Amino acid sequence: MLFHLSIAARDPRHVAQVIAQFWRGEAFSFPPVTPGSWIALAGDDRGTAIEVYPLGTVLREPEGDADSFGERTQQAGYTATHAAIATVLSQEEVFAIAAREGWSAKYRKRGGSFGVIELWIEGRQMVELLTEDMQAEYLATVTTDDFRAMLQAMASA
């Protein structure tokens, strides 16, 4: 189970606030890792959250008995990191928020099994949003047995 993850953005506050909207949650300043960071909280029973650091932040391991810390670098652009997150909003509401933000969003069917809304935060960070119907499809098709069968079918092709 995933409780939280972190991403980087040009405008961490704004991105955290928009992500919180998809959950009808809340966003807060989150300076423990690095100044300028924000966190979007879903407000659910699992403490689901996405930490949003300033673009170019990397996590570093300190020496000795200390917590990891954020360090600014020159990194920018696309990233391999993405997440599929549930939303309580309808597909139309998600598309309306994406349009308001100027962020690309489109419906995609993954492997013919479950739908997602592929949203590109700030034009560089992908998040897959799943409405309630899409969540039901995902839970019905993303099982260990189904995944194993898909890989075996791919190997046979």
VEXDREN-836178 format. One record per residue: residue number from 1; x, y, z of N, C-alpha, C in turn. Coordinates in Angstrom, 3 decimals, decimal comma, always signed. Example, Ala and Ser with C-alpha at 12.3 -4.5 7.8 and 13.67 -1.06 7.14 Angstrom:
2
+-----+----------+----------+----------+----------+----------+----------+----------+----------+----------+
:   n :      n.x :      n.y :      n.z :     ca.x :     ca.y :     ca.z :      c.x :      c.y :      c.z :
+-----+----------+----------+----------+----------+----------+----------+----------+----------+----------+
:   1 :  +13,190 :   -5,690 :   +7,800 :  +12,300 :   -4,500 :   +7,800 :  +13,200 :   -3,300 :   +7,800 :
:   2 :  +12,850 :   -2,250 :   +7,080 :  +13,670 :   -1,060 :   +7,140 :  +12,900 :   +0,030 :   +7,870 :
+-----+----------+----------+----------+----------+----------+----------+----------+----------+----------+
END
This chain:
157
+-----+----------+----------+----------+----------+----------+----------+----------+----------+----------+
:   n :      n.x :      n.y :      n.z :     ca.x :     ca.y :     ca.z :      c.x :      c.y :      c.z :
+-----+----------+----------+----------+----------+----------+----------+----------+----------+----------+
:   1 :   +0,849 :   -1,178 :   +0,000 :   +0,000 :   +0,000 :   +0,000 :   +0,889 :   +1,233 :   +0,000 :
:   2 :   +0,512 :   +2,188 :   -0,777 :   +1,260 :   +3,429 :   -0,871 :   +0,596 :   +4,475 :   +0,011 :
:   3 :   +1,347 :   +5,077 :   +0,914 :   +0,810 :   +6,127 :   +1,779 :   +1,093 :   +7,514 :   +1,227 :
:   4 :   +2,328 :   +7,723 :   +0,771 :   +2,643 :   +9,005 :   +0,157 :   +3,802 :   +8,848 :   -0,813 :
:   5 :   +3,970 :   +9,850 :   -1,651 :   +5,103 :   +9,911 :   -2,561 :   +5,457 :  +11,369 :   -2,751 :
:   6 :   +6,592 :  +11,614 :   -3,379 :   +6,987 :  +12,995 :   -3,626 :   +7,229 :  +13,205 :   -5,112 :
:   7 :   +6,943 :  +14,424 :   -5,554 :   +7,224 :  +14,861 :   -6,916 :   +7,842 :  +16,250 :   -6,817 :
:   8 :   +8,330 :  +16,757 :   -7,938 :   +8,877 :  +18,112 :   -7,972 :   +8,068 :  +18,945 :   -8,958 :
:   9 :   +7,978 :  +20,242 :   -8,690 :   +7,206 :  +21,131 :   -9,552 :   +7,821 :  +22,525 :   -9,547 :
:  10 :   +7,541 :  +23,268 :  -10,599 :   +8,000 :  +24,656 :  -10,666 :   +7,330 :  +25,491 :   -9,575 :
:  11 :   +6,041 :  +25,214 :   -9,324 :   +5,257 :  +25,959 :   -8,332 :   +4,638 :  +24,958 :   -7,353 :
:  12 :   +5,417 :  +24,489 :   -6,369 :   +4,944 :  +23,446 :   -5,457 :   +3,637 :  +23,776 :   -4,747 :
:  13 :   +3,477 :  +25,017 :   -4,323 :   +2,250 :  +25,398 :   -3,618 :   +1,035 :  +25,195 :   -4,512 :
:  14 :   +1,104 :  +25,724 :   -5,703 :   -0,033 :  +25,636 :   -6,622 :   -0,334 :  +24,186 :   -6,994 :
:  15 :   +0,707 :  +23,419 :   -7,309 :   +0,507 :  +22,018 :   -7,687 :   -0,117 :  +21,237 :   -6,531 :
:  16 :   +0,363 :  +21,436 :   -5,316 :   -0,217 :  +20,743 :   -4,157 :   -1,679 :  +21,130 :   -3,972 :
:  17 :   -2,011 :  +22,397 :   -4,181 :   -3,398 :  +22,840 :   -4,038 :   -4,300 :  +22,192 :   -5,088 :
:  18 :   -3,816 :  +22,064 :   -6,318 :   -4,621 :  +21,434 :   -7,368 :   -4,788 :  +19,944 :   -7,086 :
:  19 :   -3,714 :  +19,262 :   -6,698 :   -3,824 :  +17,836 :   -6,358 :   -4,830 :  +17,644 :   -5,224 :
:  20 :   -4,771 :  +18,502 :   -4,218 :   -5,725 :  +18,413 :   -3,108 :   -7,170 :  +18,551 :   -3,606 :
:  21 :   -7,392 :  +19,351 :   -4,637 :   -8,735 :  +19,503 :   -5,200 :   -9,264 :  +18,174 :   -5,736 :
:  22 :   -8,393 :  +17,371 :   -6,360 :   -8,833 :  +16,089 :   -6,911 :   -9,340 :  +15,161 :   -5,819 :
:  23 :   -8,874 :  +15,360 :   -4,600 :   -9,293 :  +14,549 :   -3,461 :  -10,334 :  +15,245 :   -2,590 :
:  24 :  -10,604 :  +16,504 :   -2,876 :  -11,370 :  +17,354 :   -1,962 :  -10,663 :  +17,380 :   -0,604 :
:  25 :   -9,339 :  +17,442 :   -0,693 :   -8,494 :  +17,464 :   +0,498 :   -7,973 :  +18,855 :   +0,761 :
:  26 :   -6,760 :  +18,913 :   +1,324 :   -6,166 :  +20,196 :   +1,693 :   -4,675 :  +20,179 :   +1,418 :
:  27 :   -4,108 :  +21,356 :   +1,155 :   -2,669 :  +21,484 :   +0,934 :   -2,070 :  +22,360 :   +2,033 :
:  28 :   -0,852 :  +22,001 :   +2,436 :   -0,161 :  +22,729 :   +3,504 :   +1,300 :  +22,938 :   +3,119 :
:  29 :   +1,897 :  +23,994 :   +3,640 :   +3,331 :  +24,194 :   +3,527 :   +4,008 :  +23,019 :   +4,218 :
:  30 :   +5,128 :  +22,536 :   +3,647 :   +5,785 :  +21,342 :   +4,178 :   +7,305 :  +21,526 :   +4,119 :
:  31 :   +7,848 :  +22,339 :   +5,032 :   +9,280 :  +22,668 :   +4,969 :  +10,266 :  +21,644 :   +5,541 :
:  32 :   +9,853 :  +20,513 :   +6,138 :  +10,873 :  +19,648 :   +6,754 :  +11,950 :  +19,148 :   +5,798 :
:  33 :  +11,607 :  +18,887 :   +4,537 :  +12,596 :  +18,341 :   +3,612 :  +13,433 :  +19,444 :   +2,991 :
:  34 :  +12,761 :  +20,466 :   +2,492 :  +13,461 :  +21,606 :   +1,897 :  +12,501 :  +22,791 :   +1,854 :
:  35 :  +12,995 :  +23,994 :   +2,066 :  +12,120 :  +25,168 :   +2,026 :  +11,383 :  +25,267 :   +0,684 :
:  36 :  +10,142 :  +25,728 :   +0,745 :   +9,341 :  +25,894 :   -0,460 :   +8,521 :  +24,679 :   -0,822 :
:  37 :   +8,613 :  +23,622 :   -0,030 :   +7,851 :  +22,393 :   -0,303 :   +6,431 :  +22,506 :   +0,235 :
:  38 :   +5,523 :  +21,777 :   -0,406 :   +4,113 :  +21,711 :   -0,001 :   +3,670 :  +20,261 :   -0,003 :
:  39 :   +2,560 :  +19,996 :   +0,683 :   +2,009 :  +18,642 :   +0,730 :   +0,500 :  +18,715 :   +0,490 :
:  40 :   +0,008 :  +17,799 :   -0,340 :   -1,428 :  +17,650 :   -0,582 :   -1,896 :  +16,438 :   +0,211 :
:  41 :   -2,882 :  +16,656 :   +1,083 :   -3,431 :  +15,570 :   +1,898 :   -4,840 :  +15,242 :   +1,423 :
:  42 :   -5,079 :  +13,938 :   +1,241 :   -6,403 :  +13,509 :   +0,791 :   -7,440 :  +13,631 :   +1,896 :
:  43 :   -7,005 :  +13,536 :   +3,148 :   -7,946 :  +13,565 :   +4,261 :   -8,690 :  +12,250 :   +4,409 :
:  44 :   -8,096 :  +11,161 :   +3,890 :   -8,744 :   +9,850 :   +3,976 :   -8,252 :   +9,086 :   +5,200 :
:  45 :   -8,736 :   +7,869 :   +5,352 :   -8,395 :   +7,068 :   +6,531 :   -7,001 :   +6,451 :   +6,449 :
:  46 :   -6,268 :   +6,676 :   +5,359 :   -4,924 :   +6,116 :   +5,201 :   -3,827 :   +7,169 :   +5,218 :
:  47 :   -4,217 :   +8,426 :   +5,341 :   -3,213 :   +9,489 :   +5,351 :   -2,552 :   +9,698 :   +3,996 :
:  48 :   -3,260 :   +9,415 :   +2,922 :   -2,708 :   +9,539 :   +1,576 :   -2,239 :  +10,966 :   +1,317 :
:  49 :   -1,022 :  +11,088 :   +0,787 :   -0,444 :  +12,414 :   +0,567 :   +0,523 :  +12,400 :   -0,598 :
:  50 :   +0,685 :  +13,568 :   -1,202 :   +1,739 :  +13,786 :   -2,191 :   +2,515 :  +15,017 :   -1,751 :
:  51 :   +3,823 :  +14,820 :   -1,529 :   +4,713 :  +15,917 :   -1,187 :   +5,202 :  +16,534 :   -2,497 :
:  52 :   +5,194 :  +17,860 :   -2,565 :   +5,614 :  +18,552 :   -3,787 :   +6,788 :  +19,462 :   -3,447 :
:  53 :   +7,960 :  +19,078 :   -3,966 :   +9,188 :  +19,820 :   -3,708 :   +9,472 :  +20,778 :   -4,866 :
:  54 :  +10,268 :  +21,807 :   -4,629 :  +10,672 :  +22,686 :   -5,729 :  +11,426 :  +21,884 :   -6,794 :
:  55 :  +11,184 :  +22,210 :   -8,045 :  +11,838 :  +21,542 :   -9,162 :  +13,344 :  +21,565 :   -8,976 :
:  56 :  +13,979 :  +20,434 :   -9,193 :  +15,425 :  +20,326 :   -9,035 :  +15,844 :  +19,774 :   -7,684 :
:  57 :  +14,872 :  +19,533 :   -6,784 :  +15,207 :  +18,980 :   -5,470 :  +15,470 :  +17,485 :   -5,604 :
:  58 :  +16,523 :  +17,026 :   -4,970 :  +16,802 :  +15,591 :   -4,873 :  +16,904 :  +15,246 :   -3,387 :
:  59 :  +16,581 :  +14,018 :   -3,054 :  +16,721 :  +13,561 :   -1,668 :  +18,114 :  +12,988 :   -1,488 :
:  60 :  +18,734 :  +13,318 :   -0,361 :  +20,092 :  +12,874 :   -0,074 :  +20,120 :  +12,142 :   +1,255 :
:  61 :  +21,041 :  +11,188 :   +1,340 :  +21,256 :  +10,456 :   +2,582 :  +22,358 :  +11,141 :   +3,380 :
:  62 :  +22,071 :  +11,520 :   +4,613 :  +23,109 :  +12,180 :   +5,414 :  +24,030 :  +11,150 :   +6,065 :
:  63 :  +25,134 :  +11,643 :   +6,531 :  +26,022 :  +10,771 :   +7,301 :  +25,499 :  +10,688 :   +8,723 :
:  64 :  +25,768 :   +9,572 :   +9,381 :  +25,404 :   +9,418 :  +10,786 :  +23,910 :   +9,227 :  +11,007 :
:  65 :  +23,506 :   +9,501 :  +12,221 :  +22,124 :   +9,286 :  +12,654 :  +21,314 :  +10,560 :  +12,449 :
:  66 :  +20,872 :  +10,766 :  +11,205 :  +20,104 :  +11,966 :  +10,863 :  +19,112 :  +11,629 :   +9,761 :
:  67 :  +18,077 :  +12,448 :   +9,637 :  +17,070 :  +12,253 :   +8,593 :  +17,617 :  +12,660 :   +7,231 :
:  68 :  +17,045 :  +12,057 :   +6,199 :  +17,386 :  +12,474 :   +4,837 :  +16,999 :  +13,939 :   +4,660 :
:  69 :  +17,551 :  +14,565 :   +3,642 :  +17,266 :  +15,980 :   +3,431 :  +17,173 :  +16,266 :   +1,934 :
:  70 :  +16,551 :  +17,378 :   +1,598 :  +16,444 :  +17,806 :   +0,216 :  +17,581 :  +18,730 :   -0,142 :
:  71 :  +18,079 :  +18,556 :   -1,363 :  +19,163 :  +19,398 :   -1,859 :  +18,783 :  +19,863 :   -3,259 :
:  72 :  +18,973 :  +21,134 :   -3,525 :  +18,623 :  +21,686 :   -4,838 :  +19,715 :  +21,379 :   -5,855 :
:  73 :  +19,301 :  +20,976 :   -7,052 :  +20,204 :  +20,732 :   -8,171 :  +19,672 :  +21,508 :   -9,378 :
:  74 :  +20,255 :  +21,308 :  -10,512 :  +19,801 :  +21,961 :  -11,739 :  +18,858 :  +21,069 :  -12,539 :
:  75 :  +18,497 :  +19,904 :  -11,997 :  +17,622 :  +18,971 :  -12,706 :  +16,295 :  +19,638 :  -13,059 :
:  76 :  +15,825 :  +19,373 :  -14,255 :  +14,539 :  +19,897 :  -14,696 :  +14,000 :  +18,985 :  -15,787 :
:  77 :  +12,830 :  +19,263 :  -16,268 :  +12,270 :  +18,506 :  -17,375 :  +11,435 :  +17,324 :  -16,924 :
:  78 :  +11,275 :  +16,375 :  -17,822 :  +10,441 :  +15,207 :  -17,569 :  +11,065 :  +14,299 :  -16,531 :
:  79 :  +10,242 :  +13,414 :  -15,973 :  +10,698 :  +12,456 :  -14,978 :  +10,012 :  +11,115 :  -15,207 :
:  80 :  +10,646 :  +10,042 :  -14,783 :  +10,030 :   +8,717 :  -14,886 :   +9,014 :   +8,487 :  -13,777 :
:  81 :   +9,056 :   +9,292 :  -12,741 :   +8,164 :   +9,117 :  -11,609 :   +6,748 :   +9,531 :  -11,981 :
:  82 :   +5,803 :   +8,656 :  -11,706 :   +4,394 :   +8,998 :  -11,874 :   +3,591 :   +8,199 :  -10,860 :
:  83 :   +2,347 :   +8,572 :  -10,696 :   +1,471 :   +7,868 :   -9,764 :   +0,083 :   +7,772 :  -10,354 :
:  84 :   -0,610 :   +6,723 :  -10,000 :   -2,035 :   +6,604 :  -10,305 :   -2,752 :   +6,901 :   -8,998 :
:  85 :   -3,619 :   +7,913 :   -9,012 :   -4,309 :   +8,291 :   -7,778 :   -5,812 :   +8,329 :   -7,998 :
:  86 :   -6,523 :   +7,977 :   -6,961 :   -7,974 :   +8,008 :   -6,990 :   -8,454 :   +9,445 :   -6,850 :
:  87 :   -9,595 :   +9,729 :   -7,470 :  -10,247 :  +11,016 :   -7,290 :  -11,728 :  +10,789 :   -7,033 :
:  88 :  -12,310 :  +11,643 :   -6,231 :  -13,755 :  +11,594 :   -5,989 :  -14,500 :  +12,404 :   -7,037 :
:  89 :  -13,763 :  +13,127 :   -7,885 :  -14,383 :  +13,967 :   -8,903 :  -14,794 :  +13,140 :  -10,119 :
:  90 :  -15,691 :  +13,689 :  -10,907 :  -16,090 :  +13,060 :  -12,162 :  -15,032 :  +13,346 :  -13,224 :
:  91 :  -15,114 :  +12,617 :  -14,327 :  -14,198 :  +12,842 :  -15,434 :  -14,329 :  +14,283 :  -15,936 :
:  92 :  -15,551 :  +14,773 :  -16,020 :  -15,783 :  +16,140 :  -16,496 :  -15,151 :  +17,165 :  -15,563 :
:  93 :  -15,246 :  +16,940 :  -14,239 :  -14,641 :  +17,867 :  -13,279 :  -13,119 :  +17,871 :  -13,395 :
:  94 :  -12,530 :  +16,694 :  -13,599 :  -11,075 :  +16,603 :  -13,763 :  -10,645 :  +17,369 :  -15,011 :
:  95 :  -11,360 :  +17,151 :  -16,119 :  -11,013 :  +17,845 :  -17,359 :  -11,180 :  +19,358 :  -17,217 :
:  96 :  -12,169 :  +19,790 :  -16,458 :  -12,377 :  +21,229 :  -16,247 :  -11,204 :  +21,836 :  -15,472 :
:  97 :  -10,726 :  +21,145 :  -14,449 :   -9,574 :  +21,637 :  -13,683 :   -8,337 :  +21,667 :  -14,577 :
:  98 :   -8,126 :  +20,604 :  -15,347 :   -6,974 :  +20,554 :  -16,249 :   -7,015 :  +21,711 :  -17,246 :
:  99 :   -8,190 :  +21,973 :  -17,813 :   -8,330 :  +23,076 :  -18,773 :   -8,041 :  +24,418 :  -18,102 :
: 100 :   -8,566 :  +24,595 :  -16,888 :   -8,323 :  +25,839 :  -16,149 :   -6,828 :  +26,064 :  -15,931 :
: 101 :   -6,090 :  +24,980 :  -15,645 :   -4,654 :  +25,069 :  -15,363 :   -3,801 :  +25,111 :  -16,619 :
: 102 :   -4,411 :  +24,785 :  -17,774 :   -3,631 :  +24,703 :  -19,006 :   -2,788 :  +23,450 :  -19,074 :
: 103 :   -3,208 :  +22,400 :  -18,358 :   -2,488 :  +21,125 :  -18,311 :   -3,175 :  +20,137 :  -19,232 :
: 104 :   -2,419 :  +19,422 :  -20,025 :   -2,963 :  +18,406 :  -20,921 :   -3,582 :  +17,266 :  -20,105 :
: 105 :   -4,758 :  +16,822 :  -20,546 :   -5,416 :  +15,687 :  -19,899 :   -6,211 :  +14,937 :  -20,960 :
: 106 :   -6,096 :  +13,610 :  -20,933 :   -6,876 :  +12,809 :  -21,873 :   -7,185 :  +11,455 :  -21,257 :
: 107 :   -8,303 :  +10,912 :  -21,687 :   -8,707 :   +9,582 :  -21,225 :   -7,923 :   +8,540 :  -22,000 :
: 108 :   -7,400 :   +7,564 :  -21,286 :   -6,672 :   +6,454 :  -21,904 :   -7,149 :   +5,150 :  -21,280 :
: 109 :   -7,156 :   +4,086 :  -22,065 :   -7,490 :   +2,748 :  -21,561 :   -6,182 :   +1,977 :  -21,495 :
: 110 :   -5,755 :   +1,608 :  -20,321 :   -4,481 :   +0,914 :  -20,126 :   -4,654 :   -0,579 :  -20,380 :
: 111 :   -3,967 :   -1,068 :  -21,420 :   -3,973 :   -2,499 :  -21,730 :   -5,348 :   -3,058 :  -21,998 :
: 112 :   -6,290 :   -2,218 :  -22,376 :   -7,657 :   -2,671 :  -22,610 :   -8,379 :   -3,082 :  -21,339 :
: 113 :   -7,778 :   -2,790 :  -20,178 :   -8,329 :   -3,276 :  -18,910 :   -8,991 :   -2,205 :  -18,051 :
: 114 :   -8,326 :   -1,079 :  -17,889 :   -8,867 :   -0,050 :  -17,003 :   -8,554 :   +1,330 :  -17,568 :
: 115 :   -9,446 :   +2,257 :  -17,300 :   -9,273 :   +3,614 :  -17,792 :   -8,554 :   +4,498 :  -16,794 :
: 116 :   -7,873 :   +5,507 :  -17,312 :   -7,228 :   +6,539 :  -16,504 :   -7,369 :   +7,868 :  -17,233 :
: 117 :   -7,253 :   +8,934 :  -16,497 :   -7,098 :  +10,248 :  -17,102 :   -5,627 :  +10,594 :  -16,950 :
: 118 :   -4,942 :  +10,678 :  -18,076 :   -3,519 :  +11,002 :  -18,083 :   -3,403 :  +12,524 :  -18,009 :
: 119 :   -2,925 :  +13,010 :  -16,889 :   -2,817 :  +14,442 :  -16,629 :   -1,341 :  +14,819 :  -16,560 :
: 120 :   -0,971 :  +15,906 :  -17,263 :   +0,423 :  +16,349 :  -17,286 :   +0,551 :  +17,645 :  -16,497 :
: 121 :   +0,969 :  +17,522 :  -15,226 :   +1,143 :  +18,666 :  -14,334 :   +2,272 :  +19,547 :  -14,860 :
: 122 :   +1,971 :  +20,810 :  -15,034 :   +2,932 :  +21,799 :  -15,541 :   +3,565 :  +21,366 :  -16,868 :
: 123 :   +2,915 :  +20,448 :  -17,593 :   +3,435 :  +19,993 :  -18,873 :   +4,643 :  +19,091 :  -18,790 :
: 124 :   +4,952 :  +18,549 :  -17,584 :   +6,165 :  +17,740 :  -17,430 :   +6,038 :  +16,551 :  -16,486 :
: 125 :   +5,041 :  +16,519 :  -15,637 :   +4,920 :  +15,466 :  -14,621 :   +3,585 :  +14,745 :  -14,810 :
: 126 :   +3,629 :  +13,455 :  -15,170 :   +2,392 :  +12,719 :  -15,395 :   +1,813 :  +12,154 :  -14,101 :
: 127 :   +0,501 :  +12,309 :  -13,973 :   -0,271 :  +11,659 :  -12,918 :   -1,465 :  +11,022 :  -13,604 :
: 128 :   -1,772 :   +9,790 :  -13,246 :   -2,964 :   +9,137 :  -13,754 :   -4,050 :   +9,283 :  -12,695 :
: 129 :   -5,158 :   +9,886 :  -13,067 :   -6,286 :  +10,053 :  -12,154 :   -7,346 :   +9,017 :  -12,486 :
: 130 :   -7,882 :   +8,366 :  -11,458 :   -8,909 :   +7,353 :  -11,643 :  -10,184 :   +7,776 :  -10,931 :
: 131 :  -11,257 :   +7,970 :  -11,703 :  -12,563 :   +8,255 :  -11,127 :  -13,074 :   +6,989 :  -10,449 :
: 132 :  -14,209 :   +7,069 :   -9,786 :  -14,728 :   +5,892 :   -9,079 :  -14,939 :   +4,704 :  -10,010 :
: 133 :  -15,484 :   +4,919 :  -11,216 :  -15,664 :   +3,824 :  -12,176 :  -14,323 :   +3,241 :  -12,607 :
: 134 :  -13,361 :   +4,105 :  -12,844 :  -12,032 :   +3,652 :  -13,242 :  -11,348 :   +2,879 :  -12,116 :
: 135 :  -11,565 :   +3,303 :  -10,879 :  -11,001 :   +2,590 :   -9,726 :  -11,549 :   +1,167 :   -9,659 :
: 136 :  -12,854 :   +0,998 :   -9,928 :  -13,463 :   -0,332 :   -9,915 :  -12,844 :   -1,203 :  -11,004 :
: 137 :  -12,623 :   -0,630 :  -12,198 :  -11,969 :   -1,378 :  -13,282 :  -10,558 :   -1,797 :  -12,864 :
: 138 :   -9,822 :   -0,864 :  -12,289 :   -8,453 :   -1,131 :  -11,867 :   -8,412 :   -2,275 :  -10,855 :
: 139 :   -9,244 :   -2,171 :   -9,829 :   -9,238 :   -3,195 :   -8,776 :   -9,669 :   -4,562 :   -9,296 :
: 140 :  -10,519 :   -4,574 :  -10,325 :  -10,989 :   -5,844 :  -10,891 :   -9,959 :   -6,487 :  -11,812 :
: 141 :   -9,029 :   -5,695 :  -12,332 :   -8,104 :   -6,234 :  -13,338 :   -6,639 :   -6,244 :  -12,935 :
: 142 :   -6,255 :   -5,487 :  -11,940 :   -4,850 :   -5,456 :  -11,544 :   -4,678 :   -6,341 :  -10,313 :
: 143 :   -4,562 :   -7,625 :  -10,618 :   -4,308 :   -8,616 :   -9,579 :   -3,023 :   -9,352 :   -9,945 :
: 144 :   -2,455 :  -10,054 :   -9,012 :   -1,227 :  -10,801 :   -9,276 :   -1,458 :  -11,835 :  -10,370 :
: 145 :   -2,566 :  -12,575 :  -10,297 :   -2,856 :  -13,594 :  -11,310 :   -3,048 :  -12,981 :  -12,689 :
: 146 :   -3,796 :  -11,873 :  -12,774 :   -4,008 :  -11,214 :  -14,064 :   -2,696 :  -10,674 :  -14,635 :
: 147 :   -1,858 :  -10,125 :  -13,783 :   -0,581 :   -9,581 :  -14,234 :   +0,315 :  -10,708 :  -14,750 :
: 148 :   +0,359 :  -11,820 :  -14,032 :   +1,150 :  -12,977 :  -14,445 :   +0,680 :  -13,476 :  -15,818 :
: 149 :   -0,636 :  -13,580 :  -16,000 :   -1,199 :  -14,056 :  -17,281 :   -0,854 :  -13,093 :  -18,413 :
: 150 :   -0,903 :  -11,785 :  -18,139 :   -0,564 :  -10,792 :  -19,160 :   +0,899 :  -10,939 :  -19,588 :
: 151 :   +1,795 :  -11,122 :  -18,637 :   +3,216 :  -11,272 :  -18,956 :   +3,480 :  -12,573 :  -19,739 :
: 152 :   +2,767 :  -13,639 :  -19,360 :   +2,928 :  -14,909 :  -20,093 :   +2,428 :  -14,766 :  -21,521 :
: 153 :   +1,318 :  -14,066 :  -21,711 :   +0,772 :  -13,844 :  -23,048 :   +1,740 :  -13,016 :  -23,878 :
: 154 :   +2,358 :  -12,010 :  -23,273 :   +3,327 :  -11,176 :  -23,986 :   +4,552 :  -11,972 :  -24,388 :
: 155 :   +4,999 :  -12,884 :  -23,514 :   +6,169 :  -13,700 :  -23,800 :   +5,884 :  -14,702 :  -24,922 :
: 156 :   +4,631 :  -15,127 :  -25,044 :   +4,250 :  -16,097 :  -26,072 :   +4,072 :  -15,445 :  -27,436 :
: 157 :   +3,853 :  -14,159 :  -27,433 :   +3,548 :  -13,466 :  -28,709 :   +4,777 :  -13,258 :  -29,553 :
+-----+----------+----------+----------+----------+----------+----------+----------+----------+----------+
END
